[in-house]
Amino acid sequence: MGDNFTVEIQPSHIGYDENDDGWAKQKAAFLQQLRALDDVESVERVERAVESARGGPAEVIMTLSSTGAIAAIASVVKTWILRDKGRKVKLVVRKGELVFDLEGDRLDEALVQKVATSLARE
């Protein structure tokens, strides 16, 4: 993987069932915004199977080539959450043994800078 790192993005909503068509459309639009970011090497959507359900909780795994992409992801996540207070996003940033568990509604400039600096050192 070289200097690349991954970000797992797990969107959820307190008011929608995971299989709701409206929620599926919102997540698809969110994924489209994430795919359009610079320094994104790959984007993979992974859906975990749930017994007796049409689909399951999905997460997006992004491989990034630049720590600057963290700020871009944070901006997209925060904007997306602000448009609907029921939305939540969990992010897990990984590079080697270094792991950050983040909540989208708690992302701020200082935290994003701390994560980017730590990733650059790893």
C-alpha positions in Angstrom: 0.0 0.0 0.0 3.0 2.3 0.3 2.1 5.7 1.7 -1.6 5.2 1.2 -4.0 4.8 4.0 -7.7 3.9 4.3 -10.8 5.6 5.6 -13.8 3.4 6.5 -16.9 5.5 6.4 -20.1 4.2 8.0 -23.1 6.4 7.5 -26.3 5.8 9.5 -29.6 7.6 10.3 -31.6 7.5 13.5 -34.9 7.9 11.6 -34.5 5.5 8.6 -34.4 1.7 8.4 -31.3 0.5 6.7 -33.4 -0.8 3.8 -35.4 2.3 3.2 -35.3 3.5 -0.4 -35.0 7.1 0.6 -32.0 6.4 2.8 -30.4 4.3 0.1 -30.7 7.3 -2.3 -29.1 9.6 0.3 -26.2 7.3 0.9 -25.7 6.9 -2.9 -25.5 10.7 -3.3 -23.0 10.8 -0.4 -20.9 8.2 -2.0 -20.9 10.1 -5.2 -19.6 13.2 -3.4 -16.8 11.2 -1.8 -15.8 9.6 -5.1 -15.3 13.0 -6.7 -12.6 14.0 -4.2 -9.0 14.5 -5.2 -6.3 12.0 -3.9 -8.8 9.1 -3.8 -7.1 6.0 -5.1 -10.1 3.7 -4.8 -13.6 3.6 -3.3 -15.2 0.3 -2.4 -18.7 -0.1 -1.0 -19.0 -3.0 1.4 -22.4 -4.3 2.6 -22.6 -6.6 5.6 -25.4 -9.2 5.2 -28.2 -9.3 7.8 -30.4 -12.4 8.1 -33.9 -11.9 6.7 -33.1 -8.4 5.4 -32.9 -7.2 1.8 -29.6 -5.6 2.5 -27.4 -4.7 5.5 -25.4 -1.9 6.9 -23.0 -0.6 4.4 -19.7 1.1 4.7 -17.4 2.8 2.3 -13.7 2.0 2.3 -11.6 4.7 0.6 -7.9 4.4 -0.2 -6.2 7.8 -0.2 -2.8 8.9 -1.3 -2.6 12.2 0.5 -3.2 13.3 4.1 -4.8 16.5 2.6 -7.7 14.3 1.5 -8.7 13.9 5.2 -9.7 17.6 5.3 -11.7 17.2 2.1 -13.5 14.1 3.5 -14.2 15.9 6.8 -15.7 18.8 4.8 -18.0 16.5 2.8 -19.0 14.6 5.9 -19.8 17.7 8.0 -21.8 19.3 5.2 -23.8 16.1 4.6 -24.6 15.7 8.4 -25.7 19.3 8.7 -28.3 18.9 6.0 -30.2 16.3 8.1 -29.7 16.1 11.9 -30.6 12.4 11.9 -27.5 11.5 9.9 -24.5 10.1 11.7 -21.1 9.1 10.2 -18.4 7.0 11.8 -14.9 7.2 10.3 -12.1 4.8 10.9 -8.7 6.0 9.6 -6.0 3.4 9.2 -2.4 3.4 8.2 -0.4 0.4 9.3 -0.8 0.1 13.1 -2.1 3.6 13.4 -5.9 3.8 13.8 -8.2 6.7 14.5 -11.9 6.3 15.4 -13.8 9.5 14.6 -17.4 10.7 14.7 -18.4 12.9 11.8 -20.3 15.4 13.9 -17.2 15.9 16.1 -14.8 16.7 13.3 -13.2 20.1 13.5 -10.1 21.7 12.0 -7.8 20.9 14.9 -8.7 17.2 15.0 -8.4 16.8 11.2 -5.0 18.5 11.4 -3.9 16.2 14.3 -4.9 13.1 12.3 -3.2 14.3 9.1 0.0 15.1 11.0 0.1 11.7 12.6 -0.5 10.0 9.3 2.3 12.0 7.6 4.7 10.8 10.4 3.7 7.1 10.2 
